[in-house]
Amino acid sequence: MELTVYNTAGQETGKTVHVADVIVNTEPNDHAIYLDVKQYMANRRQGTHKTKERSELSGSTRKLGKQKGGGGARRGDINSPLLHGGARVFGPRPRDYSFKLNKKLKRLARLSALAYKFKENNVTVVEDFSFEAPKTKKMLEILRNLNLAEKKSLIVLAESNKFVFLSSRNLPKIRVVSVENLNTYEILNAKNLLFVESSAKKLEAMYTGQE
């Protein structure tokens, strides 16, 4: 599959980049996508939630009322979960939510997500560009020229670029990522993928074993 390369003014340059057949022809596996996105979100959880249980509260252990005849549920001291201000039964404790997935499954999930974007024609390729300093106004101008300013877009660079990242940081619908850090969640979370020319070629090399 060949994709047209545009310049930062939104005009066709006459150049094209080839997209690996393994990406375009992959049959999307929804379950692999589900597992990869689930892992991504689980690994981001801090897991620092905590509530005090009965043994951790300060308060007298004196039994407040008799066992029977009170007209309500049996409860002992003032820390009883039945009372206002008492402990919580089986409350959350700090834990690690992360889990691992096989590399082949994660690769399949990324390929599936990319395949969806290419089949939906939601991929744009632009010539490589950079800034000498953070310029949000200039970044917004480029996106408007490519009709992406109002769309939730993911800009994929061949390698990390500080000024491009800083130029897009204040744009709520724009995310910037290097091709090595491309993941299933980011791909699916964006409406449109914007590859710079070098990152599109690097993606081709990654999935054809030429890198």
MDAnalysis code that builds the backbone (N, CA, C; Angstrom):
import MDAnalysis as mda
import numpy as np

u = mda.Universe.empty(633, n_residues=211, atom_resindex=np.repeat(np.arange(211), 3), trajectory=True)
u.add_TopologyAttr("name", ["N", "CA", "C"] * 211)
u.add_TopologyAttr("resid", np.arange(1, 212))
u.add_TopologyAttr("resname", ["MET", "GLU", "LEU", "THR", "VAL", "TYR", "ASN", "THR", "ALA", "GLY", "GLN", "GLU", "THR", "GLY", "LYS", "THR", "VAL", "HIS", "VAL", "ALA", "ASP", "VAL", "ILE", "VAL", "ASN", "THR", "GLU", "PRO", "ASN", "ASP", "HIS", "ALA", "ILE", "TYR", "LEU", "ASP", "VAL", "LYS", "GLN", "TYR", "MET", "ALA", "ASN", "ARG", "ARG", "GLN", "GLY", "THR", "HIS", "LYS", "THR", "LYS", "GLU", "ARG", "SER", "GLU", "LEU", "SER", "GLY", "SER", "THR", "ARG", "LYS", "LEU", "GLY", "LYS", "GLN", "LYS", "GLY", "GLY", "GLY", "GLY", "ALA", "ARG", "ARG", "GLY", "ASP", "ILE", "ASN", "SER", "PRO", "LEU", "LEU", "HIS", "GLY", "GLY", "ALA", "ARG", "VAL", "PHE", "GLY", "PRO", "ARG", "PRO", "ARG", "ASP", "TYR", "SER", "PHE", "LYS", "LEU", "ASN", "LYS", "LYS", "LEU", "LYS", "ARG", "LEU", "ALA", "ARG", "LEU", "SER", "ALA", "LEU", "ALA", "TYR", "LYS", "PHE", "LYS", "GLU", "ASN", "ASN", "VAL", "THR", "VAL", "VAL", "GLU", "ASP", "PHE", "SER", "PHE", "GLU", "ALA", "PRO", "LYS", "THR", "LYS", "LYS", "MET", "LEU", "GLU", "ILE", "LEU", "ARG", "ASN", "LEU", "ASN", "LEU", "ALA", "GLU", "LYS", "LYS", "SER", "LEU", "ILE", "VAL", "LEU", "ALA", "GLU", "SER", "ASN", "LYS", "PHE", "VAL", "PHE", "LEU", "SER", "SER", "ARG", "ASN", "LEU", "PRO", "LYS", "ILE", "ARG", "VAL", "VAL", "SER", "VAL", "GLU", "ASN", "LEU", "ASN", "THR", "TYR", "GLU", "ILE", "LEU", "ASN", "ALA", "LYS", "ASN", "LEU", "LEU", "PHE", "VAL", "GLU", "SER", "SER", "ALA", "LYS", "LYS", "LEU", "GLU", "ALA", "MET", "TYR", "THR", "GLY", "GLN", "GLU"])
u.atoms.positions = np.array([
    [0.854, -1.196, 0.000],
    [0.000, 0.000, 0.000],
    [0.890, 1.246, 0.000],
    [0.546, 2.198, -0.871],
    [1.313, 3.434, -0.976],
    [0.506, 4.601, -0.392],
    [1.179, 5.435, 0.412],
    [0.535, 6.598, 1.001],
    [1.187, 7.867, 0.469],
    [0.360, 8.844, 0.150],
    [0.859, 10.128, -0.350],
    [1.519, 10.914, 0.781],
    [2.639, 11.541, 0.471],
    [3.346, 12.374, 1.440],
    [2.969, 13.836, 1.201],
    [2.526, 14.512, 2.257],
    [2.167, 15.932, 2.170],
    [3.262, 16.780, 2.807],
    [3.323, 18.050, 2.418],
    [4.230, 18.966, 3.108],
    [3.469, 19.672, 4.228],
    [4.151, 20.499, 4.987],
    [3.514, 21.137, 6.144],
    [2.464, 22.172, 5.741],
    [2.413, 22.511, 4.434],
    [1.386, 23.430, 3.941],
    [0.132, 22.674, 3.511],
    [0.160, 21.338, 3.633],
    [-0.996, 20.532, 3.270],
    [-1.070, 20.177, 1.803],
    [0.024, 20.371, 1.069],
    [0.043, 20.094, -0.362],
    [0.778, 18.784, -0.636],
    [0.368, 18.093, -1.691],
    [1.023, 16.843, -2.073],
    [2.428, 17.146, -2.594],
    [3.367, 16.313, -2.195],
    [4.756, 16.523, -2.605],
    [5.121, 15.701, -3.838],
    [4.243, 14.770, -4.209],
    [4.563, 13.890, -5.326],
    [5.284, 12.633, -4.874],
    [5.644, 12.583, -3.607],
    [6.311, 11.409, -3.054],
    [5.289, 10.486, -2.387],
    [5.664, 9.215, -2.256],
    [4.832, 8.250, -1.538],
    [5.715, 7.408, -0.627],
    [5.105, 6.807, 0.381],
    [5.810, 5.851, 1.233],
    [5.039, 4.543, 1.206],
    [5.761, 3.451, 1.262],
    [5.140, 2.134, 1.203],
    [4.814, 1.648, 2.609],
    [3.634, 1.066, 2.758],
    [3.215, 0.485, 4.033],
    [3.314, -1.028, 3.918],
    [3.965, -1.646, 4.874],
    [4.190, -3.094, 4.821],
    [2.875, -3.853, 4.678],
    [2.885, -4.873, 3.826],
    [1.688, -5.686, 3.622],
    [1.248, -6.368, 4.908],
    [2.220, -6.682, 5.784],
    [1.881, -7.356, 7.033],
    [0.981, -6.483, 7.898],
    [1.076, -5.157, 7.742],
    [0.218, -4.243, 8.512],
    [-1.160, -4.141, 7.877],
    [-1.179, -3.885, 6.578],
    [-2.440, -3.650, 5.874],
    [-3.290, -4.917, 5.804],
    [-2.645, -6.069, 5.622],
    [-3.389, -7.315, 5.409],
    [-3.654, -8.094, 6.694],
    [-3.209, -7.571, 7.830],
    [-3.468, -8.266, 9.097],
    [-4.963, -8.284, 9.393],
    [-5.473, -9.462, 9.748],
    [-6.866, -9.566, 10.174],
    [-6.926, -9.146, 11.640],
    [-7.568, -8.030, 11.949],
    [-7.575, -7.527, 13.331],
    [-8.103, -8.550, 14.338],
    [-7.385, -8.698, 15.425],
    [-7.777, -9.610, 16.498],
    [-8.268, -8.773, 17.675],
    [-9.576, -8.701, 17.842],
    [-10.162, -7.834, 18.864],
    [-9.800, -8.280, 20.274],
    [-9.662, -9.575, 20.491],
    [-9.341, -10.048, 21.848],
    [-7.913, -9.669, 22.227],
    [-6.997, -9.742, 21.258],
    [-5.618, -9.319, 21.525],
    [-5.586, -7.832, 21.858],
    [-6.370, -7.038, 21.123],
    [-6.458, -5.602, 21.407],
    [-6.986, -5.371, 22.812],
    [-8.039, -6.094, 23.177],
    [-8.631, -5.967, 24.516],
    [-7.601, -6.242, 25.605],
    [-6.840, -7.319, 25.453],
    [-5.860, -7.689, 26.478],
    [-4.741, -6.647, 26.580],
    [-4.287, -6.141, 25.436],
    [-3.192, -5.174, 25.447],
    [-3.638, -3.847, 26.069],
    [-4.845, -3.388, 25.726],
    [-5.360, -2.145, 26.304],
    [-5.614, -2.329, 27.803],
    [-6.115, -3.491, 28.171],
    [-6.356, -3.781, 29.590],
    [-5.043, -3.738, 30.370],
    [-3.980, -4.318, 29.806],
    [-2.680, -4.299, 30.469],
    [-2.142, -2.877, 30.584],
    [-2.272, -2.088, 29.504],
    [-1.778, -0.710, 29.506],
    [-2.440, 0.102, 30.621],
    [-3.752, -0.025, 30.740],
    [-4.481, 0.744, 31.745],
    [-4.226, 0.211, 33.159],
    [-4.087, -1.100, 33.281],
    [-3.812, -1.693, 34.590],
    [-2.431, -1.296, 35.098],
    [-1.456, -1.255, 34.193],
    [-0.093, -0.916, 34.579],
    [0.053, 0.549, 34.990],
    [-0.906, 1.386, 34.581],
    [-0.870, 2.806, 34.954],
    [-1.501, 3.061, 36.326],
    [-2.194, 2.087, 36.868],
    [-2.861, 2.296, 38.158],
    [-1.836, 2.331, 39.289],
    [-2.004, 3.272, 40.204],
    [-1.072, 3.379, 41.325],
    [-1.316, 2.292, 42.359],
    [-2.556, 1.942, 42.555],
    [-2.881, 0.891, 43.519],
    [-2.594, 1.296, 44.959],
    [-2.697, 2.600, 45.263],
    [-2.385, 3.070, 46.624],
    [-3.640, 3.249, 47.478],
    [-4.775, 2.735, 47.007],
    [-6.022, 2.878, 47.764],
    [-5.958, 2.108, 49.085],
    [-6.539, 2.665, 50.134],
    [-6.489, 2.029, 51.458],
    [-7.586, 2.599, 52.346],
    [-8.313, 1.728, 53.017],
    [-9.228, 2.148, 54.076],
    [-8.883, 1.366, 55.333],
    [-9.199, 1.936, 56.485],
    [-8.873, 1.275, 57.749],
    [-9.901, 0.203, 58.075],
    [-9.380, -0.897, 58.542],
    [-10.256, -1.972, 58.993],
    [-10.381, -1.922, 60.519],
    [-11.173, -2.808, 61.046],
    [-11.570, -2.736, 62.450],
    [-10.382, -2.684, 63.417],
    [-9.372, -3.481, 63.136],
    [-8.232, -3.559, 64.047],
    [-7.322, -2.342, 63.955],
    [-7.516, -1.501, 62.939],
    [-6.642, -0.351, 62.735],
    [-7.214, 0.951, 63.280],
    [-8.462, 0.943, 63.714],
    [-9.081, 2.148, 64.259],
    [-8.790, 2.285, 65.744],
    [-8.665, 3.548, 66.186],
    [-8.505, 3.787, 67.622],
    [-9.890, 3.900, 68.249],
    [-10.041, 3.381, 69.426],
    [-11.344, 3.416, 70.090],
    [-11.435, 2.290, 71.104],
    [-12.301, 2.455, 72.064],
    [-12.464, 1.448, 73.107],
    [-12.990, 0.142, 72.533],
    [-12.561, -0.940, 73.138],
    [-13.048, -2.260, 72.731],
    [-14.199, -2.715, 73.637],
    [-14.703, -1.795, 74.457],
    [-15.826, -2.153, 75.346],
    [-17.072, -2.457, 74.516],
    [-17.768, -3.506, 74.916],
    [-19.009, -3.861, 74.231],
    [-20.082, -2.849, 74.623],
    [-20.696, -2.204, 73.623],
    [-21.587, -1.082, 73.890],
    [-22.965, -1.497, 74.403],
    [-23.424, -2.625, 73.993],
    [-24.767, -3.047, 74.416],
    [-24.830, -4.546, 74.585],
    [-25.924, -5.010, 75.095],
    [-26.049, -6.442, 75.300],
    [-26.191, -7.167, 73.962],
    [-25.951, -8.467, 74.008],
    [-25.945, -9.261, 72.786],
    [-27.329, -9.342, 72.142],
    [-28.336, -9.468, 72.931],
    [-29.690, -9.630, 72.390],
    [-30.642, -8.602, 72.996],
    [-31.751, -8.401, 72.331],
    [-32.792, -7.550, 72.884],
    [-32.686, -6.090, 72.510],
    [-31.680, -5.727, 71.722],
    [-31.528, -4.316, 71.365],
    [-32.389, -3.897, 70.185],
    [-32.908, -4.870, 69.483],
    [-33.760, -4.556, 68.352],
    [-33.019, -4.399, 67.040],
    [-31.711, -4.474, 67.051],
    [-30.920, -4.326, 65.824],
    [-29.899, -5.435, 65.700],
    [-28.981, -5.233, 64.786],
    [-27.947, -6.235, 64.565],
    [-26.991, -6.284, 65.751],
    [-26.379, -7.430, 65.966],
    [-25.384, -7.567, 67.027],
    [-24.131, -6.780, 66.648],
    [-23.614, -6.000, 67.544],
    [-22.342, -5.324, 67.313],
    [-21.643, -5.150, 68.647],
    [-20.329, -5.120, 68.537],
    [-19.545, -5.076, 69.770],
    [-19.100, -3.679, 70.118],
    [-17.835, -3.339, 69.812],
    [-17.286, -2.048, 70.233],
    [-17.641, -0.927, 69.249],
    [-17.115, 0.242, 69.532],
    [-17.456, 1.437, 68.751],
    [-16.860, 1.419, 67.342],
    [-15.928, 0.486, 67.103],
    [-15.308, 0.370, 65.778],
    [-16.093, -0.554, 64.849],
    [-17.227, -1.016, 65.271],
    [-18.028, -1.932, 64.461],
    [-18.417, -1.285, 63.129],
    [-18.328, -2.028, 62.033],
    [-18.727, -1.492, 60.724],
    [-20.208, -1.111, 60.673],
    [-20.991, -1.571, 61.615],
    [-22.413, -1.250, 61.627],
    [-22.686, 0.166, 62.128],
    [-21.701, 0.758, 62.774],
    [-21.895, 2.078, 63.368],
    [-21.286, 3.179, 62.500],
    [-21.867, 4.369, 62.578],
    [-21.318, 5.525, 61.877],
    [-19.926, 5.837, 62.427],
    [-18.935, 5.953, 61.536],
    [-17.562, 6.194, 61.972],
    [-16.803, 4.918, 62.244],
    [-17.471, 3.788, 62.043],
    [-16.798, 2.508, 62.273],
    [-15.934, 2.111, 61.089],
    [-15.351, 0.942, 61.184],
    [-14.446, 0.465, 60.141],
    [-15.220, 0.006, 58.914],
    [-14.493, -0.213, 57.841],
    [-15.099, -0.745, 56.619],
    [-14.777, -2.225, 56.506],
    [-15.767, -2.998, 56.121],
    [-15.562, -4.442, 55.984],
    [-14.886, -4.749, 54.649],
    [-13.789, -5.488, 54.683],
    [-13.064, -5.906, 53.483],
    [-12.761, -4.713, 52.559],
    [-12.250, -3.641, 53.132],
    [-11.925, -2.452, 52.354],
    [-10.733, -2.670, 51.448],
    [-10.492, -1.747, 50.512],
    [-9.362, -1.890, 49.584],
    [-8.020, -1.761, 50.287],
    [-7.069, -2.520, 49.794],
    [-5.700, -2.470, 50.326],
    [-4.742, -2.202, 49.179],
    [-3.567, -1.606, 49.467],
    [-2.592, -1.358, 48.391],
    [-2.243, -2.649, 47.663],
    [-2.225, -2.571, 46.343],
    [-1.901, -3.756, 45.542],
    [-1.342, -3.333, 44.190],
    [-0.700, -4.268, 43.533],
    [-0.122, -4.043, 42.211],
    [-1.051, -4.654, 41.169],
    [-1.571, -3.822, 40.265],
    [-2.521, -4.297, 39.255],
    [-1.845, -4.779, 37.973],
    [-0.551, -4.568, 37.847],
    [0.126, -4.874, 36.585],
    [0.163, -6.373, 36.324],
    [0.201, -6.718, 35.041],
    [0.362, -8.112, 34.636],
    [1.102, -8.142, 33.307],
    [1.600, -9.285, 32.935],
    [2.429, -9.396, 31.735],
    [1.677, -10.088, 30.603],
    [2.084, -9.755, 29.382],
    [1.554, -10.411, 28.192],
    [2.724, -10.863, 27.320],
    [2.509, -11.874, 26.524],
    [3.547, -12.349, 25.622],
    [3.853, -11.290, 24.558],
    [5.110, -11.240, 24.124],
    [5.519, -10.256, 23.121],
    [4.761, -10.447, 21.803],
    [4.533, -11.703, 21.426],
    [3.839, -11.973, 20.167],
    [2.398, -11.465, 20.224],
    [1.762, -11.598, 21.384],
    [0.384, -11.119, 21.518],
    [0.330, -9.599, 21.449],
    [1.290, -8.932, 22.095],
    [1.327, -7.468, 22.065],
    [1.600, -6.978, 20.638],
    [2.457, -7.675, 19.920],
    [2.743, -7.306, 18.536],
    [1.485, -7.456, 17.683],
    [0.751, -8.551, 17.885],
    [-0.489, -8.772, 17.146],
    [-1.507, -7.679, 17.452],
    [-1.570, -7.268, 18.721],
    [-2.519, -6.216, 19.119],
    [-2.182, -4.895, 18.425],
    [-0.889, -4.527, 18.387],
    [-0.483, -3.287, 17.719],
    [-0.766, -3.347, 16.216],
    [-0.459, -4.499, 15.610],
    [-0.730, -4.664, 14.186],
    [-2.229, -4.553, 13.905],
    [-3.040, -5.127, 14.790],
    [-4.494, -5.085, 14.615],
    [-4.998, -3.652, 14.699],
    [-4.497, -2.897, 15.677],
    [-4.916, -1.500, 15.830],
    [-4.495, -0.672, 14.616],
    [-3.263, -0.894, 14.136],
    [-2.792, -0.174, 12.947],
    [-3.628, -0.550, 11.717],
    [-3.957, -1.843, 11.606],
    [-4.745, -2.300, 10.463],
    [-6.097, -1.599, 10.415],
    [-6.715, -1.427, 11.580],
    [-7.991, -0.713, 11.635],
    [-7.841, 0.706, 11.093],
    [-6.772, 1.409, 11.510],
    [-6.582, 2.794, 11.088],
    [-6.336, 2.899, 9.578],
    [-5.546, 1.962, 9.039],
    [-5.271, 2.010, 7.605],
    [-6.515, 1.660, 6.792],
    [-7.303, 0.705, 7.268],
    [-8.517, 0.319, 6.546],
    [-9.565, 1.430, 6.584],
    [-9.533, 2.238, 7.656],
    [-10.480, 3.352, 7.779],
    [-9.953, 4.632, 7.129],
    [-8.755, 4.547, 6.513],
    [-8.116, 5.720, 5.871],
    [-7.924, 6.877, 6.848],
    [-7.544, 6.550, 8.056],
    [-7.301, 7.569, 9.075],
    [-5.810, 7.739, 9.354],
    [-5.002, 7.624, 8.305],
    [-3.546, 7.774, 8.423],
    [-3.073, 8.825, 7.431],
    [-2.265, 9.763, 7.910],
    [-1.709, 10.817, 7.064],
    [-0.189, 10.818, 7.230],
    [0.519, 11.084, 6.132],
    [1.986, 11.159, 6.174],
    [2.416, 12.560, 5.753],
    [3.278, 13.183, 6.557],
    [3.769, 14.519, 6.264],
    [5.297, 14.494, 6.226],
    [5.874, 15.410, 5.481],
    [7.338, 15.508, 5.445],
    [7.884, 15.787, 6.844],
    [9.107, 15.343, 7.088],
    [9.726, 15.597, 8.383],
    [9.790, 17.096, 8.653],
    [9.500, 17.466, 9.883],
    [9.571, 18.872, 10.267],
    [10.078, 18.957, 11.699],
    [10.568, 20.134, 12.063],
    [11.046, 20.367, 13.423],
    [10.944, 21.861, 13.707],
    [11.211, 22.219, 14.953],
    [11.191, 23.618, 15.356],
    [12.491, 23.945, 16.085],
    [12.908, 25.196, 15.978],
    [14.109, 25.627, 16.691],
    [13.796, 25.987, 18.137],
    [12.514, 26.135, 18.421],
    [12.041, 26.430, 19.777],
    [10.571, 26.013, 19.832],
    [10.021, 25.825, 21.031],
    [8.607, 25.447, 21.137],
    [7.700, 26.507, 20.491],
    [6.885, 26.092, 19.522],
    [5.996, 27.007, 18.812],
    [4.622, 26.363, 18.642],
    [3.757, 26.537, 19.618],
    [2.421, 25.957, 19.556],
    [1.632, 26.516, 18.381],
    [1.785, 27.807, 18.112],
    [1.069, 28.449, 17.006],
    [1.468, 27.830, 15.668],
    [2.754, 27.536, 15.508],
    [3.244, 26.936, 14.270],
    [2.733, 25.502, 14.131],
    [2.716, 24.766, 15.251],
    [2.197, 23.397, 15.221],
    [0.720, 23.387, 14.834],
    [-0.039, 24.314, 15.401],
    [-1.465, 24.405, 15.098],
    [-1.689, 24.749, 13.625],
    [-0.807, 25.582, 13.069],
    [-0.914, 25.951, 11.656],
    [-0.710, 24.727, 10.764],
    [0.270, 23.898, 11.113],
    [0.531, 22.676, 10.330],
    [-0.671, 21.737, 10.391],
    [-1.231, 21.566, 11.583],
    [-2.383, 20.687, 11.738],
    [-3.597, 21.200, 10.970],
    [-3.782, 22.510, 10.956],
    [-4.900, 23.081, 10.193],
    [-4.711, 22.858, 8.695],
    [-3.479, 22.974, 8.233],
    [-3.205, 22.739, 6.816],
    [-3.509, 21.298, 6.412],
    [-3.377, 20.383, 7.376],
    [-3.629, 18.961, 7.112],
    [-5.038, 18.547, 7.519],
    [-5.875, 19.534, 7.921],
    [-7.259, 19.282, 8.361],
    [-7.326, 18.357, 9.572],
    [-6.364, 18.521, 10.478],
    [-6.317, 17.669, 11.672],
    [-6.444, 18.465, 12.966],
    [-6.593, 19.777, 12.870],
    [-6.602, 20.622, 14.066],
    [-7.762, 20.297, 14.997],
    [-8.897, 19.890, 14.420],
    [-10.080, 19.619, 15.237],
    [-10.267, 18.141, 15.528],
    [-9.331, 17.318, 15.078],
    [-9.451, 15.875, 15.285],
    [-8.471, 15.411, 16.366],
    [-8.865, 14.385, 17.079],
    [-7.984, 13.790, 18.079],
    [-6.897, 13.021, 17.330],
    [-5.683, 13.538, 17.350],
    [-4.630, 12.983, 16.501],
    [-3.411, 12.556, 17.306],
    [-2.732, 11.557, 16.764],
    [-1.480, 11.070, 17.346],
    [-0.375, 11.304, 16.343],
    [0.599, 12.151, 16.715],
    [1.734, 12.436, 15.840],
    [2.842, 11.440, 16.152],
    [3.268, 10.694, 15.145],
    [4.278, 9.650, 15.338],
    [5.593, 10.109, 14.716],
    [6.616, 10.270, 15.567],
    [7.933, 10.713, 15.115],
    [8.888, 9.529, 15.024],
    [9.922, 9.681, 14.207],
    [10.926, 8.618, 14.090],
    [11.728, 8.499, 15.379],
    [11.957, 9.624, 16.031],
    [12.658, 9.629, 17.323],
    [12.162, 10.822, 18.135],
    [12.418, 10.785, 19.422],
    [11.907, 11.827, 20.312],
    [12.438, 13.202, 19.903],
    [11.532, 14.189, 19.898],
    [11.898, 15.563, 19.542],
    [11.299, 16.492, 20.598],
    [12.153, 17.088, 21.386],
    [11.707, 17.914, 22.514],
    [10.827, 19.081, 22.070],
    [11.232, 19.783, 21.031],
    [10.503, 20.990, 20.622],
    [9.149, 20.665, 19.991],
    [9.071, 19.554, 19.253],
    [7.779, 19.148, 18.694],
    [6.837, 18.746, 19.827],
    [7.380, 18.049, 20.805],
    [6.557, 17.644, 21.956],
    [6.040, 18.869, 22.714],
    [6.934, 19.815, 22.999],
    [6.530, 21.006, 23.745],
    [5.563, 21.874, 22.943],
    [5.692, 21.859, 21.621],
    [4.824, 22.674, 20.776],
    [3.393, 22.147, 20.753],
    [3.225, 20.867, 21.055],
    [1.886, 20.268, 21.008],
    [1.308, 20.010, 22.393],
    [2.092, 20.299, 23.426],
    [1.672, 19.941, 24.787],
    [0.393, 20.651, 25.215],
    [0.180, 21.880, 24.748],
    [-1.002, 22.636, 25.151],
    [-2.197, 22.414, 24.226],
    [-2.060, 21.533, 23.257],
    [-3.175, 21.213, 22.357],
    [-3.874, 19.967, 22.892],
    [-5.091, 20.110, 23.422],
    [-5.741, 19.009, 24.136],
    [-6.029, 17.760, 23.313],
    [-6.156, 17.907, 21.986],
    [-6.508, 16.765, 21.149],
    [-5.299, 16.121, 20.472],
    [-4.098, 16.613, 20.804],
    [-2.890, 16.147, 20.120],
    [-1.951, 15.437, 21.093],
    [-1.448, 14.285, 20.635],
    [-0.435, 13.557, 21.401],
    [0.743, 13.295, 20.473],
    [1.950, 13.311, 21.053],
    [3.162, 13.037, 20.278],
    [3.871, 11.826, 20.872],
    [4.285, 10.898, 20.016],
    [4.965, 9.694, 20.486],
    [5.987, 9.273, 19.431],
    [7.058, 8.644, 19.861],
    [8.037, 8.111, 18.905],
    [7.555, 6.744, 18.431],
    [8.016, 6.325, 17.267],
    [7.517, 5.084, 16.677],
    [7.847, 3.877, 17.555],
    [8.966, 3.930, 18.309],
    [9.314, 2.809, 19.196],
    [8.339, 2.684, 20.357],
    [7.745, 3.805, 20.764],
    [6.830, 3.800, 21.902],
    [5.364, 3.723, 21.483],
    [5.123, 3.457, 20.214],
    [3.760, 3.337, 19.726],
    [3.091, 2.146, 20.395],
    [1.906, 2.357, 20.952],
    [1.211, 1.253, 21.620],
    [-0.255, 1.203, 21.201],
    [-0.876, 0.083, 21.492],
    [-2.249, -0.168, 21.038],
    [-3.219, 0.874, 21.569],
    [-3.095, 1.227, 22.840],
    [-4.031, 2.181, 23.437],
    [-3.966, 3.539, 22.736],
    [-2.747, 4.049, 22.517],
    [-2.583, 5.359, 21.886],
    [-3.121, 5.350, 20.453],
    [-2.909, 4.250, 19.748],
    [-3.386, 4.151, 18.365],
    [-4.909, 4.225, 18.313],
    [-5.559, 3.448, 19.172],
    [-7.022, 3.393, 19.158],
    [-7.651, 4.647, 19.751],
    [-6.942, 5.297, 20.658],
    [-7.486, 6.479, 21.326],
    [-7.507, 7.701, 20.398],
    [-6.729, 7.638, 19.327],
    [-6.669, 8.756, 18.374],
    [-7.611, 8.505, 17.210],
    [-8.189, 9.588, 16.709],
    [-9.029, 9.485, 15.516],
    [-8.173, 9.352, 14.276],
    [-7.022, 10.030, 14.274],
    [-6.170, 10.028, 13.098],
    [-4.706, 9.869, 13.508],
    [-3.945, 9.115, 12.718],
    [-2.510, 8.962, 12.940],
    [-1.770, 9.845, 11.933],
    [-0.859, 10.665, 12.440],
    [-0.042, 11.522, 11.582],
    [1.413, 11.074, 11.685],
    [1.895, 10.381, 10.662],
    [3.281, 9.938, 10.618],
    [4.116, 10.974, 9.890],
    [5.298, 11.267, 10.418],
    [6.257, 12.006, 9.609],
    [6.897, 10.980, 8.681],
    [7.464, 11.435, 7.573],
    [7.950, 10.525, 6.540],
    [8.957, 9.512, 7.068],
    [9.880, 9.960, 7.906],
    [10.907, 9.055, 8.431],
    [10.322, 8.008, 9.374],
    [9.300, 8.374, 10.131],
    [8.698, 7.401, 11.059],
    [7.890, 6.358, 10.295],
    [7.265, 6.756, 9.167],
    [6.532, 5.795, 8.348],
    [7.488, 4.759, 7.757],
    [8.669, 5.234, 7.332],
    [9.675, 4.306, 6.790],
    [10.228, 3.401, 7.899],
    [10.362, 3.964, 9.096],
    [10.870, 3.166, 10.211],
    [9.850, 2.108, 10.626],
    [8.571, 2.459, 10.562],
    [7.518, 1.488, 10.870],
    [7.555, 0.340, 9.874],
    [7.758, 0.688, 8.605],
    [7.870, -0.337, 7.554],
    [9.038, -1.279, 7.867],
    [10.172, -0.718, 8.268],
    [11.342, -1.531, 8.574],
    [11.126, -2.418, 9.802],
    [10.418, -1.908, 10.785],
    [10.166, -2.657, 12.017],
    [9.374, -3.923, 11.752],
    [8.410, -3.844, 10.856],
    [7.522, -4.984, 10.621],
    [7.890, -5.820, 9.411],
    [8.981, -5.483, 8.736],
    [9.472, -6.314, 7.646],
    [10.829, -6.918, 7.996],
    [11.301, -6.633, 9.223],
    [12.556, -7.213, 9.678],
    [13.781, -6.618, 9.047],
    [13.667, -5.407, 8.483],
    [14.805, -4.774, 7.822],
    [15.568, -3.846, 8.744],
    [15.093, -3.701, 9.981],
    [15.769, -2.768, 10.911],
    [16.789, -3.522, 11.729],
])
